[in-house]
Amino acid sequence: MLAKRAPSLRRTYGLRKGTILASLANAALLLVAVGAIAWEAVRRFADPQPIETGPVMIVAAIGIAINTATALMFMKGSKEDLNVRGAFLHMAADAGVSAGVVVAAFALSLTGWLWLDPVVSLAIVAVIVLGTWGLLRDSLDLALDATPRGIDPAKVRDWLAARPGVSEVHDLHIWAMSTTETAMTAHVVRPLGADHDQFLHEACAELASKFNIGHVTIQVETSHGAHACRLAPADVV
């Protein structure tokens, strides 16, 4: 709802970036949760606790069914949206925890080995951390305005450079406006008197269809030498 709010003079992109902050919070929350599980698991090595295995297995089995069904609902969109991916990981992690609880409780009922409980807990922690690390990395990248995964800046630059009349492309920037929207700015050098309006219209439409970059701003330049763009050097931002 916040991401759909209209832009203002102060927040010219609206609150779309909030979706990236939400995915970052999702990743952080998952890591905090597994940290708590790991802490409790380590503590139980020193102080094992008896477990009522029957009720534990029943409740955990119900958790597996509910969380797996919910995770499947989010699976399809988890590759396009980091927030959906975060929700998917939450549900999958809960299902994994419940499955681990069932296994540990069943083994405990047969053997009485109380150390199985913290061992399985640590194994679950390892699996969740591996899955969450990618979410955290991608969320940080988007928060720092890195090019979103799935878009190759070199290919975008080469495509722009190959457009009719373009002799140079510089100051190219591609970043995420939200977890589902991508923006781009670039400077291109074209001949004086060329049809720049048609070029811009066609370039923006094709960048949206070919690279899924929906918000494109291109600055057309026609001069070199004394009037060269100060942002042309690759090391200047």
Buried (B, 14 or more C-beta within 10 A) or exposed (E): EEBEEEEEEEEEEBBBBBBBBBBBEBBBEBBEBBEEBBEEBEEBEEEBEEBEBEEBBEEBBEBBEBBBEBBEEBEEBBEEBBBBBBBBBBBBBBBBBBBBBBBBBBBBBEEEEBEBBBBBBBBBBEBBBEBBEBBBEBBBBBBEBBBBBEBEBEEBBEBBBEBEEBEBBBBBEBBBBBBBBBBBBBBBBBEEEBEBEEBBEEBBEBBBEEBBBBBBEBBBBEEEEEEBBEEBEEEEE
